[in-house]
Amino acid sequence: MINGFEEIQKSGKESMDLAMKSFGTFSKGLQAIAVEMADYSKKSFEDSSATVEKLFGAKSFDKALEIQTDYAKSSYEGFVAQSTKIGELFADLAKEAYKPVETMVSKAAK
């Protein structure tokens, strides 16, 4: 009877430890994503501000069109790169946060 209680208590403690580890990993991953998004937003704002300044200084319609085209192209490329990076961060987050759960499930299956 006592051995069964100790085993349940040990299993409960292990489950809680794994849940806390998973939560910690998840929290760190979300912080990294938030920092990455903030950095991207700041860079995007700076780039758009610089483009507006260039547009105000354009001497001709053709030059303004060139500036706008260059900005649209670089903005799109930056967005695609950032989206890919954020997708990878979310995938890594899911893998890392699931590892403790996977350990717990494999122990339970034995």
C-alpha positions in Angstrom: 0.0 0.0 0.0 2.7 2.4 1.0 4.8 1.5 -2.1 1.9 2.3 -4.3 1.4 5.7 -2.7 5.1 6.5 -3.0 5.0 5.5 -6.6 2.0 7.7 -7.3 3.6 10.6 -5.4 6.8 10.2 -7.4 4.9 10.0 -10.7 3.0 13.2 -9.8 6.2 15.0 -8.9 7.8 13.9 -12.2 4.8 15.0 -14.1 4.8 18.4 -12.4 8.5 18.9 -13.1 8.1 18.0 -16.8 5.1 20.4 -17.1 7.1 23.2 -15.5 10.0 22.5 -17.8 7.7 22.6 -20.8 6.1 25.8 -19.6 9.6 27.4 -19.1 10.7 26.4 -22.6 7.4 27.7 -24.1 7.8 31.0 -22.3 11.4 31.5 -23.5 10.4 30.7 -27.0 7.5 33.2 -27.0 9.9 35.8 -25.6 12.3 35.2 -28.5 9.5 35.5 -31.0 8.3 38.7 -29.4 11.8 40.2 -29.6 12.2 39.2 -33.2 8.9 40.7 -34.1 9.7 44.0 -32.3 13.1 44.2 -34.1 11.4 43.6 -37.4 8.7 46.2 -36.7 11.4 48.8 -35.8 13.4 48.0 -38.9 10.3 48.2 -41.1 9.3 51.6 -39.7 12.9 52.9 -40.2 12.9 51.7 -43.8 9.5 53.2 -44.6 10.6 56.5 -43.0 13.7 56.6 -45.1 11.7 55.9 -48.2 9.3 58.7 -47.5 12.3 61.1 -47.1 13.7 59.8 -50.4 10.3 60.4 -52.1 10.1 64.0 -50.9 13.6 64.5 -52.3 12.8 63.0 -55.7 13.2 65.4 -58.6 11.1 63.6 -61.1 8.1 61.2 -61.3 10.4 58.5 -62.7 12.8 58.8 -59.8 9.8 58.6 -57.3 8.5 55.6 -59.1 11.9 53.9 -58.9 12.2 54.7 -55.2 8.7 53.3 -54.5 9.4 50.2 -56.6 12.7 49.5 -54.8 11.0 49.9 -51.5 8.1 47.6 -52.4 10.6 44.9 -53.6 12.8 45.1 -50.5 9.8 45.3 -48.2 8.3 42.2 -49.7 11.6 40.3 -49.6 12.1 41.3 -46.0 8.5 40.2 -45.1 9.0 36.8 -46.7 12.3 36.3 -44.9 10.8 37.4 -41.6 7.8 35.2 -42.0 10.1 32.2 -42.7 12.2 33.0 -39.6 9.1 33.4 -37.4 7.7 30.1 -38.8 11.0 28.4 -37.9 10.9 29.9 -34.4 7.4 28.6 -33.9 8.4 25.1 -35.2 11.4 25.0 -32.9 9.2 26.2 -30.0 6.7 23.4 -30.6 9.5 20.8 -30.7 11.2 22.0 -27.6 8.1 22.5 -25.6 6.9 19.0 -26.5 10.1 17.2 -25.5 9.2 16.9 -21.8 5.7 15.7 -22.7 7.2 13.2 -25.1 9.4 11.9 -22.2 6.4 11.6 -19.9 4.4 9.7 -22.5 7.2 7.3 -23.3 7.6 6.5 -19.6 3.9 5.9 -19.2 3.9 3.5 -22.2 6.5 1.3 -20.6 
